[in-house]
Amino acid sequence: MSSVLYDAPGPRTKRTSAIVSTVVGLVILAALGYSLLTLGEQGLFGADRWNIFNDPLVWLDLLRALGNTLQAAALAAVGAVILGMALSLLRMAEHRWIRIPVTVVLEFLRGLPVLLMMVFFWGVLGLDSFIAVVLALVLYNGAIIGEALRSGIVALPKGQRESGLSIGLGSLQTRLVIEFPQAFRNMLPIIVAQLVVLLKDTSLGYAIGYAELIRRGRLLSENFGASQYGFSVFIVMTAMYLVVNLTVSTLARLAARRRGTKDVDPVIAANTKDPGASV
Amino acid sequence: MNAIFDNLGLFGEGFGNTLLLLLGTVLLALPLGLIVAAMRISPFASLRWTGTVYTELLRNTPLTLVFFFLFFVMPKLGVTVDFFPSAIAALTLYTAPFYAEAIRSGVNSVPVGQAEAARSIGLGFGQTLTLVILPQAVRSVIPPLINVTIALTKNTSVATAFFVFTLVSVLTRLIRSNPADLIALFLGIAVCYLLITIPLGQLADRLEKRLAVAR
């Protein structure tokens, strides 16, 4: 354990560190203990608070709701990536009368809350709540991914485009065949991170009555008695979300690593075991 | 257009609440984010772990679920707070890790040589951080901090689903009574949001350009 910011610990630092760790540990334990105790006093860990989970139908209901969440997320992810690619190309088009309107639309989409778009599609245009959720997510995340791709293209060395043009490729061809694949690869971590955001944002469907995980969970606990099961259902829902999101996040990290982009991150590097990695 | 002027009061209330949510959360989440960031780069493993677990936990939980916790679970635990403070608490808990990550990546953007130079002339951890790293980190931290704030502006809308009257609530309330003017109302609300987000975005871009250092 070493970092550029501080030395390998000597005896005195080790002692301070041990004291700090103990104090922090105790504070956290005390806080956890207190909350667990309060929860326990209210009987939240009693079997009668959790027995709905003996019923396979309850699990089936929650898993189906999770399926709805994932379905909306998957469809929206595909749509957002495709829209993002299209928008990034149009945004960089040579003709002003394509570029400028697209820029305005992008700014508009990026600046609005997803929930407002969902309410618009569902309440104002009267679309089905599933379609409203997917459409809003596609538009919003497509705009963001489009901007990411564009900055990826801008960041490429100028010579890439020049050499494409000089071997006789057209402007659009150069963009599609030479620049785009590189930009996409460079921006992959950002795109995947945005897809995690997209996955989390499906939960906004809660507000417009799409039967995603949180809405079903709420209905479920209300059917069985919210005061009795509200807590246990919340815990199960959180666990489900964490499992899914942490999996996707880990995949994102793996994708970034496989590409060989080392985090330019001295502090993280410094916290790895190899002291040489900190430079 | 008339629908907007007829409901100017509602618009004012929604806009005011949205701004209040935004300001309240920034004031609370920024210090919390700073603390979490400091924890994550500190020499003490226990603090690093606490910061990392908090960050990972909140970053992988949907905001709706955080709201859900504060509005439906906390009362069952005997903590009853008004809707508005609860909404600010939910937004703060959710936003702080993003601020923390922005600050931390800013610290990381300072070249290692700077820290090495500081350490080699005998500065300690605290001195290295406050005298050498942070002053240089500030310039690369401000644009991402603004970007998190823009995201926060949009996230305040989630409070709509949890009994807080935001700009989006203006639309949901008038859906039944003004079916003919909904598009105009939607555009009015959109403009209100863009009034906050676009200037902030321009500011971030401009600062990014001005503060960029060739390294």
Boltz contact constraints between the chains, C-beta under 6 A:
constraints:
  - contact:
      token1: [A, 4]
      token2: [B, 112]
      max_distance: 6.0
  - contact:
      token1: [A, 4]
      token2: [B, 115]
      max_distance: 6.0
  - contact:
      token1: [A, 4]
      token2: [B, 116]
      max_distance: 6.0
  - contact:
      token1: [A, 5]
      token2: [B, 115]
      max_distance: 6.0
  - contact:
      token1: [A, 5]
      token2: [B, 125]
      max_distance: 6.0
  - contact:
      token1: [A, 5]
      token2: [B, 128]
      max_distance: 6.0
  - contact:
      token1: [A, 6]
      token2: [B, 43]
      max_distance: 6.0
  - contact:
      token1: [A, 6]
      token2: [B, 125]
      max_distance: 6.0
  - contact:
      token1: [A, 17]
      token2: [B, 44]
      max_distance: 6.0
  - contact:
      token1: [A, 20]
      token2: [B, 44]
      max_distance: 6.0
  - contact:
      token1: [A, 21]
      token2: [B, 46]
      max_distance: 6.0
  - contact:
      token1: [A, 24]
      token2: [B, 46]
      max_distance: 6.0
  - contact:
      token1: [A, 111]
      token2: [B, 194]
      max_distance: 6.0
  - contact:
      token1: [A, 111]
      token2: [B, 197]
      max_distance: 6.0
  - contact:
      token1: [A, 111]
      token2: [B, 198]
      max_distance: 6.0
  - contact:
      token1: [A, 112]
      token2: [B, 190]
      max_distance: 6.0
  - contact:
      token1: [A, 112]
      token2: [B, 193]
      max_distance: 6.0
  - contact:
      token1: [A, 113]
      token2: [B, 154]
      max_distance: 6.0
  - contact:
      token1: [A, 113]
      token2: [B, 157]
      max_distance: 6.0
  - contact:
      token1: [A, 115]
      token2: [B, 157]
      max_distance: 6.0
  - contact:
      token1: [A, 115]
      token2: [B, 168]
      max_distance: 6.0
  - contact:
      token1: [A, 116]
      token2: [B, 157]
      max_distance: 6.0
  - contact:
      token1: [A, 116]
      token2: [B, 168]
      max_distance: 6.0
  - contact:
      token1: [A, 119]
      token2: [B, 168]
      max_distance: 6.0
  - contact:
      token1: [A, 119]
      token2: [B, 171]
      max_distance: 6.0
  - contact:
      token1: [A, 120]
      token2: [B, 186]
      max_distance: 6.0
  - contact:
      token1: [A, 123]
      token2: [B, 175]
      max_distance: 6.0
  - contact:
      token1: [A, 124]
      token2: [B, 182]
      max_distance: 6.0
  - contact:
      token1: [A, 124]
      token2: [B, 186]
      max_distance: 6.0
  - contact:
      token1: [A, 200]
      token2: [B, 62]
      max_distance: 6.0
  - contact:
      token1: [A, 203]
      token2: [B, 62]
      max_distance: 6.0
  - contact:
      token1: [A, 203]
      token2: [B, 64]
      max_distance: 6.0
  - contact:
      token1: [A, 206]
      token2: [B, 64]
      max_distance: 6.0
  - contact:
      token1: [A, 206]
      token2: [B, 161]
      max_distance: 6.0
  - contact:
      token1: [A, 207]
      token2: [B, 161]
      max_distance: 6.0
  - contact:
      token1: [A, 214]
      token2: [B, 64]
      max_distance: 6.0
  - contact:
      token1: [A, 230]
      token2: [B, 72]
      max_distance: 6.0
  - contact:
      token1: [A, 230]
      token2: [B, 76]
      max_distance: 6.0
  - contact:
      token1: [A, 231]
      token2: [B, 73]
      max_distance: 6.0
  - contact:
      token1: [A, 231]
      token2: [B, 76]
      max_distance: 6.0
  - contact:
      token1: [A, 234]
      token2: [B, 73]
      max_distance: 6.0
  - contact:
      token1: [A, 241]
      token2: [B, 61]
      max_distance: 6.0
  - contact:
      token1: [A, 242]
      token2: [B, 60]
      max_distance: 6.0
  - contact:
      token1: [A, 245]
      token2: [B, 60]
      max_distance: 6.0
  - contact:
      token1: [A, 246]
      token2: [B, 60]
      max_distance: 6.0
  - contact:
      token1: [A, 265]
      token2: [B, 108]
      max_distance: 6.0
  - contact:
      token1: [A, 266]
      token2: [B, 108]
      max_distance: 6.0
  - contact:
      token1: [A, 266]
      token2: [B, 112]
      max_distance: 6.0
  - contact:
      token1: [A, 267]
      token2: [B, 41]
      max_distance: 6.0
  - contact:
      token1: [A, 267]
      token2: [B, 108]
      max_distance: 6.0
  - contact:
      token1: [A, 279]
      token2: [B, 112]
      max_distance: 6.0
